[in-house]
């Protein structure tokens, strides 16, 4: 099946799956070190060559002194890539809502810094989260910054992240009055994180407003890959405690995913990502190595049946436990 790119803004098209680059520079959760850079470049090259041409990053990605590392690496990889789909590469970044970013100009400067690290313009600029829960008056000046970035031609599209329907509607109306449309909304979404659709009703609202949904963490930090089946196979680091709590309660889902994967000649990771695509989202699984990249790319070019999509959803909704939500997710 030939996958068609998705139009999200007037001059911006995204492949049906992107690549998330949170791990590129993150030591704390993902164990990054600079010896990984060569393989990360191969990961980038493989994605683009196979038609997965857009990459999601953030100006806060990278631990400590490595802040911005993900953007810097992407800039290097883009500049050095030569091959198929070279002219289709798109970069989406998220600007952190730091407490010292209080003016429209602060967002413009942040985006310019991202562009410097990338060595090119940002295609899709996204507000990383909403300050509505703790500093609501900070929000409109930052929205104004997004408007100016778009009006000045510094970006092709505007997106938001971790917004719920109430805040999204407010932002849509405010930006609309300024003549700027929200192109995308990025939320934590997977078989273990159905909250944005089921509890918040974001799917219907985004359809009504013609906003494309980007699903981050479609593999739920790796627990849906099938790599971790029981308490004897837990990852090291901060994920260990979380997986220890989740795994005993999600066996029915993992078992069904395994059966469906085998019947389709696919892997559990590919089933999890494909399920997100079947729900109308654009998933952005991360990849730290070529093995993960190949597996993620294998989620494209086929579709789960509607019966399989429904079966997985019904099991997921009846689990005793789901993934905790991002603390920045608003209503």
C-alpha positions in Angstrom: 0.0 0.0 0.0 1.5 3.3 -1.0 1.3 5.8 1.9 0.3 9.3 0.9 1.7 12.3 2.8 -0.9 14.3 4.8 -1.5 18.0 4.3 -1.5 19.8 7.6 -0.9 23.4 6.4 -0.9 25.2 3.1 2.7 24.3 2.3 3.3 21.6 4.7 2.9 17.8 4.2 3.8 15.2 6.8 4.3 11.4 6.2 1.7 9.2 7.9 4.2 8.4 10.6 7.0 10.6 11.9 10.1 9.8 14.1 10.2 11.1 17.6 13.7 12.2 18.8 13.2 12.7 22.6 15.8 10.1 23.2 18.5 11.8 21.1 20.4 13.6 23.8 18.4 12.3 26.8 20.7 10.6 29.3 18.2 10.3 32.2 15.5 8.2 30.7 17.1 6.8 27.5 20.8 6.5 28.4 22.1 8.6 25.5 25.8 9.2 25.0 27.6 10.7 22.1 28.9 7.3 20.9 25.3 6.7 19.7 25.5 9.5 17.2 26.7 7.5 14.2 23.9 5.0 14.5 21.4 7.8 15.1 22.5 9.3 11.8 21.8 5.9 10.2 18.4 5.8 11.8 17.7 9.2 10.3 18.9 8.1 6.9 16.8 4.9 6.9 13.6 6.8 7.9 14.0 9.4 5.1 15.0 6.8 2.5 11.8 4.8 3.3 9.5 7.9 3.1 9.3 8.7 6.8 10.4 12.2 6.2 9.5 14.2 9.2 11.0 14.4 12.7 9.6 15.7 15.9 11.9 17.3 18.4 11.9 20.0 21.1 14.2 22.8 22.3 14.2 21.2 25.7 15.3 17.7 24.5 18.7 16.8 25.9 19.7 16.3 29.5 21.5 19.1 31.4 24.3 20.6 29.3 23.0 18.6 26.3 19.8 20.7 26.1 19.0 21.2 22.4 21.1 18.2 21.5 18.3 16.6 19.6 17.9 19.6 17.4 21.6 19.9 16.8 21.9 16.3 15.7 18.9 16.6 13.4 20.5 19.7 11.8 23.7 17.7 11.1 21.8 14.7 9.8 19.6 16.8 7.4 22.6 18.7 6.1 24.5 15.5 5.3 21.7 13.4 3.9 21.7 12.7 0.2 19.2 10.4 -1.3 15.5 9.6 -1.9 12.9 12.0 -0.4 15.7 14.5 0.4 13.5 17.4 -0.6 10.5 16.2 1.5 12.3 16.4 4.9 10.3 18.4 7.5 11.2 19.3 11.1 8.7 19.9 13.8 10.0 21.3 17.1 8.3 22.2 20.4 9.1 25.3 22.3 9.1 24.8 26.0 6.9 27.1 28.1 9.6 28.1 30.5 8.6 30.5 33.3 10.9 33.2 31.8 9.2 33.1 28.4 6.6 35.7 28.9 6.5 37.8 25.7 5.8 37.2 22.0 9.4 38.0 21.4 10.6 35.2 23.7 8.9 32.7 21.5 10.3 34.2 18.4 13.8 34.1 19.9 13.3 30.5 21.0 12.3 29.5 17.5 15.3 31.4 16.0 17.6 29.5 18.4 16.0 26.2 17.3 16.5 27.2 13.6 20.2 27.9 14.4 20.7 24.5 15.9 18.9 22.9 13.0 20.7 25.0 10.4 17.3 25.5 8.6 13.9 27.0 9.2 11.5 25.1 11.5 8.6 23.7 9.4 6.1 23.1 12.2 6.5 25.1 15.5 4.5 23.8 18.5 3.9 25.1 22.0 5.1 22.3 24.2 2.4 22.6 26.8 -0.1 25.1 28.1 0.5 27.1 31.3 -3.2 27.4 31.9 -3.2 25.3 35.1 -0.5 27.3 36.9 0.2 30.6 35.1 -2.8 31.4 32.8 -1.8 34.9 32.0 1.5 33.6 30.4 -0.4 31.9 27.5 -1.8 34.7 25.2 1.6 36.5 24.8 3.1 33.1 23.7 0.2 32.5 21.3 1.0 36.0 19.9 4.5 34.8 19.4 3.3 31.9 17.4 1.2 34.2 15.3 4.2 36.4 14.5 6.4 33.4 13.6 3.7 32.4 11.1 3.0 35.9 9.8 6.8 36.5 9.3 7.1 33.3 7.2 9.5 31.8 9.8 7.4 28.6 10.0 5.0 26.8 7.7 2.5 25.7 10.4 1.5 26.2 14.0 0.8 23.4 16.5 0.0 22.8 20.1 0.9 20.0 22.5 -0.7 18.5 25.6 -3.9 20.7 25.2 -7.3 19.4 26.2 -10.5 20.4 24.4 -11.4 23.4 26.6 -8.0 25.0 26.1 -7.8 23.9 22.5 -11.0 25.7 21.7 -9.8 28.9 23.3 -6.6 28.8 21.4 -8.3 28.0 18.1 -10.6 31.0 18.5 -7.9 33.4 19.7 -5.5 32.4 16.9 -8.3 32.4 14.4 -9.1 36.0 15.2 -5.4 36.8 14.3 -5.9 34.9 11.0 -3.8 31.9 12.0 -5.0 28.3 12.0 -3.8 25.6 14.3 -2.5 22.8 12.1 -1.7 20.0 14.6 -2.3 18.9 18.2 0.2 16.6 19.8 -1.0 14.4 22.7 0.1 11.2 24.5 -1.9 8.5 22.8 -1.6 4.7 22.6 -3.5 1.5 23.5 -2.5 2.3 27.1 -3.2 6.0 26.9 -6.7 6.4 25.4 -7.5 9.3 27.8 -7.3 12.1 25.1 -10.0 10.4 23.0 -12.2 8.6 25.5 -12.2 11.0 28.5 -11.5 14.3 26.7 -13.2 13.7 23.4 -10.4 15.3 21.4 -10.8 13.2 18.3 -14.2 14.7 17.4 -13.2 18.2 18.3 -10.1 18.0 16.1 -12.1 16.6 13.2 -14.5 19.5 13.6 -11.7 22.1 13.6 -9.6 20.3 10.9 -6.6 19.8 13.3 -4.4 16.7 12.7 -3.6 14.7 15.8 0.0 13.7 16.4 0.3 10.7 18.8 3.4 10.7 20.9 4.6 7.7 22.9 2.5 5.3 20.8 4.5 2.4 22.3 4.0 3.7 25.8 7.8 4.1 26.6 8.4 0.7 25.1 6.0 -1.5 27.1 3.9 -2.2 24.1 6.9 -3.6 22.1 6.5 -7.0 23.7 10.1 -6.9 24.9 9.0 -6.7 28.5 6.6 -9.6 29.2 7.0 -10.1 32.9 8.7 -8.8 36.1 11.8 -10.7 35.2 12.4 -8.5 32.1 12.2 -4.9 33.3 14.1 -2.0 31.8 16.7 -0.2 34.0 16.3 3.4 35.1 13.1 5.3 35.8 10.9 3.1 33.6 11.5 0.1 35.9 9.0 1.1 38.6 6.4 2.1 36.2 6.6 -1.1 34.2 6.6 -3.1 37.4 3.2 -1.6 38.2 1.7 -1.9 34.7 2.9 -5.3 33.4 0.8 -7.5 35.7 -2.4 -5.6 34.8 -2.0 -5.5 31.0 -1.4 -9.1 30.1 -4.8 -9.5 28.3 -3.8 -6.7 26.0 -0.2 -7.9 25.3 -1.5 -11.4 24.7 -4.1 -10.2 22.1 -1.5 -8.0 20.5 0.8 -10.9 20.1 -1.9 -13.1 18.5 -2.9 -10.3 16.1 0.7 -9.6 15.3 1.4 -13.2 14.4 -1.7 -13.5 12.2 -0.6 -10.4 10.2 3.0 -11.5 10.0 3.9 -8.4 12.0 5.4 -7.5 15.4 3.6 -6.2 18.5 5.3 -2.8 18.0 4.0 -2.6 14.5 0.5 -3.5 15.7 0.6 -0.8 18.4 1.7 1.9 15.9 -0.7 0.8 13.2 -3.6 0.9 15.7 -2.8 4.6 16.2 -2.8 5.2 12.5 -6.1 3.4 12.2 -7.5 5.8 14.8 -6.7 8.7 12.4 -3.6 10.0 14.2 0.0 10.5 13.0 2.2 8.5 15.4 5.8 9.5 16.2 7.5 6.4 17.7 11.1 7.0 18.7 14.1 5.0 17.6 17.6 4.8 19.1 19.0 2.2 16.8 18.5 0.6 13.3 16.6 -2.4 14.7 14.0 -0.2 16.3 13.8 2.0 13.2 13.2 -0.9 10.8 10.5 -2.3 13.1 8.7 1.1 13.4 8.8 1.6 9.6 7.2 -1.8 9.2 4.1 -0.4 10.8 3.4 1.3 7.4 2.0 -0.1 4.2 -0.8 -2.2 5.7 -3.7 -1.9 8.0 -5.3 -3.8 10.9 -8.9 -4.9 10.1 -11.7 -2.9 11.7 -12.5 -6.0 13.8 -8.9 -6.1 15.1 -8.9 -2.3 15.9 -12.1 -2.7 17.8 -11.0 -5.8 19.7 -7.8 -4.1 20.8 -9.7 -1.0 21.9 -12.2 -2.9 23.9 -9.5 -4.8 25.8 -7.5 -1.6 26.4 -10.6 0.2 27.8 -11.3 -2.6 30.2 -7.9 -2.9 31.7 -7.4 -2.3 35.4 -4.6 0.2 34.7 -3.6 2.6 32.0 -0.5 4.7 31.6 -0.2 7.9 33.7 -0.9 11.1 31.8 1.7 13.8 31.2 1.5 16.2 34.1 1.2 19.1 31.5 -1.9 17.7 29.8 -4.8 20.2 30.3 -8.5 19.9 30.0 
